[in-house]
Amino acid sequence: MADTIELVAGWIVAGLVTLGGVLLAQRQSEKGRQRQEDRVTIYEPIHRELETVLSRGRRLLDLGYIAWSPSDEFLDLVHRGALVPKRHDELRADVAELLRRLERHIWTRTELYNERKDAIQAKWEDTELEDGNGNRRKIADLLGHNFDDARFNDATTLLDKEGWARELNVRVMGQGGNLGLKFKLLTSADDLFDQITAVLAPARKTFMDEGEALLRYVERIEGGLEQALATGRVYRAPPTR
């Protein structure tokens, strides 16, 4: 009788060990599948997005444009709830902060754009030209009272005085030629540039500072994703620098 009980107990123990092994194998298999799914559907797409931001963002920022416009793929990933599972808490928090920083960056760009347009137009309205007959008119009378031009905008934000001054002189001479007149600026193009950029300096600094902060945060998340992709582990937020 005792031998029978021991035999049955042995079968039970063996069964439990086997069941435990099966469950452990299933759990490991599920975790492996989950890690692969996270890699392909979350980490790699976000990493590609951020690589693109870093490859183009600085140039766009220097030109006065928004450093990053999220792709449809990135926005879909965020909005469909792919980062909702608890294991993505840290990545979800970092992405949310990244989007908040982008929102601030966009706001400062709007402010810079509006101030830049107003500053250039104000100078056009105030500054006089003189033709060969001694008659005077405002730059705005020649170039327009609602002036907005990408070449001037880019050169202003880039602080490209030479390019800006050359473009203004070409425009003045060209428009004068259309009227059969030769105009000269009564305030030099270089001085006008200096006056406009001095007015815009605070807004430009705020815009650049927010853009650079955004790009640094992109680098931070990219570093965490590279670590997750290299190790096969869940994303962990890198230390704040």
Secondary structure, DSSP 8 states (H G I E B T S, - for coil): -HHHHHHHHHHHHHHHHHHHHHHHHHHHHHHHHHHHHHIIIIIHHHHHHHHHHHHHHHHHHHTTS-S----HHHHHHHHTTTT-SGGGHHHHHHHHHHHHHHHHHHHHHHHHHHHHHHHHHHHHHH-EEE-TTS-EEEHHHHH-SS---HHHHHHHHHT-HHHHHHHHHHHHHHHHHHTT---EESS-HHHHHHHHHHHHHHHHHHHHHHHHHHHHHHHHHHHHHHHHHHHT---------
